[in-house]
């Protein structure tokens, strides 16, 4: 069974996704999570250069996620993120 980190990486492997789509996928996988735990892990993955913000374009260089507009972000795996996903 996948853990939260693996579930998020798996959600992003084929396409950019918003937090709403990521959470729907985690629910499908039956992974327990909270919005806070997903936010914290997305921030960690961003800090580790495993994911990046693809949309909206003005947030592509953002380094700290803002919870007030979190649902506007579309996340994408980086090359490093794909490498980690490949080890799952």
QUIPE-V276491 format. One record per residue. N is the residue number from 1. RES is the residue in three letters. PSI is psi as a letter, one per 30 degrees, with the letter a starting at -180 (* if undefined). BURIAL is # if it has 16 or more other C-alpha atoms within 10 Angstrom, else .. Layout:
n:N res:RES psi:PSI burial:BURIAL
n:N res:RES psi:PSI burial:BURIAL
This chain:
n:1 res:UNK psi:k burial:.
n:2 res:UNK psi:k burial:.
n:3 res:UNK psi:l burial:.
n:4 res:UNK psi:e burial:#
n:5 res:UNK psi:e burial:#
n:6 res:UNK psi:e burial:.
n:7 res:UNK psi:e burial:#
n:8 res:UNK psi:e burial:#
n:9 res:UNK psi:e burial:#
n:10 res:UNK psi:e burial:#
n:11 res:UNK psi:f burial:#
n:12 res:UNK psi:f burial:#
n:13 res:UNK psi:e burial:#
n:14 res:UNK psi:f burial:.
n:15 res:UNK psi:l burial:.
n:16 res:UNK psi:k burial:#
n:17 res:UNK psi:l burial:#
n:18 res:UNK psi:l burial:#
n:19 res:UNK psi:e burial:#
n:20 res:UNK psi:e burial:.
n:21 res:UNK psi:e burial:.
n:22 res:UNK psi:e burial:#
n:23 res:UNK psi:e burial:#
n:24 res:UNK psi:e burial:.
n:25 res:UNK psi:e burial:#
n:26 res:UNK psi:e burial:#
n:27 res:UNK psi:e burial:.
n:28 res:UNK psi:e burial:.
n:29 res:UNK psi:f burial:.
n:30 res:UNK psi:h burial:.
n:31 res:UNK psi:k burial:.
n:32 res:UNK psi:k burial:.
n:33 res:UNK psi:l burial:.
n:34 res:UNK psi:l burial:.
n:35 res:UNK psi:e burial:.
n:36 res:UNK psi:e burial:.
n:37 res:UNK psi:e burial:.
n:38 res:UNK psi:e burial:#
n:39 res:UNK psi:e burial:#
n:40 res:UNK psi:e burial:.
n:41 res:UNK psi:e burial:.
n:42 res:UNK psi:e burial:#
n:43 res:UNK psi:e burial:#
n:44 res:UNK psi:e burial:.
n:45 res:UNK psi:e burial:#
n:46 res:UNK psi:e burial:#
n:47 res:UNK psi:e burial:.
n:48 res:UNK psi:g burial:.
n:49 res:UNK psi:h burial:.
n:50 res:UNK psi:f burial:#
n:51 res:UNK psi:l burial:#
n:52 res:UNK psi:l burial:#
n:53 res:UNK psi:k burial:#
n:54 res:UNK psi:e burial:#
n:55 res:UNK psi:k burial:#
n:56 res:UNK psi:l burial:.
n:57 res:UNK psi:e burial:.
n:58 res:UNK psi:f burial:.
n:59 res:UNK psi:g burial:#
n:60 res:UNK psi:f burial:.
n:61 res:UNK psi:g burial:.
n:62 res:UNK psi:k burial:.
n:63 res:UNK psi:f burial:.
n:64 res:UNK psi:k burial:.
n:65 res:UNK psi:k burial:#
n:66 res:UNK psi:j burial:.
n:67 res:UNK psi:f burial:.
n:68 res:UNK psi:f burial:.
n:69 res:UNK psi:g burial:.
n:70 res:UNK psi:e burial:.
n:71 res:UNK psi:f burial:.
n:72 res:UNK psi:f burial:#
n:73 res:UNK psi:k burial:#
n:74 res:UNK psi:k burial:#
n:75 res:UNK psi:l burial:#
n:76 res:UNK psi:k burial:#
n:77 res:UNK psi:k burial:#
n:78 res:UNK psi:l burial:#
n:79 res:UNK psi:e burial:.
n:80 res:UNK psi:e burial:.
n:81 res:UNK psi:e burial:#
n:82 res:UNK psi:e burial:#
n:83 res:UNK psi:e burial:.
n:84 res:UNK psi:e burial:.
n:85 res:UNK psi:e burial:#
n:86 res:UNK psi:f burial:.
n:87 res:UNK psi:f burial:.
n:88 res:UNK psi:* burial:.
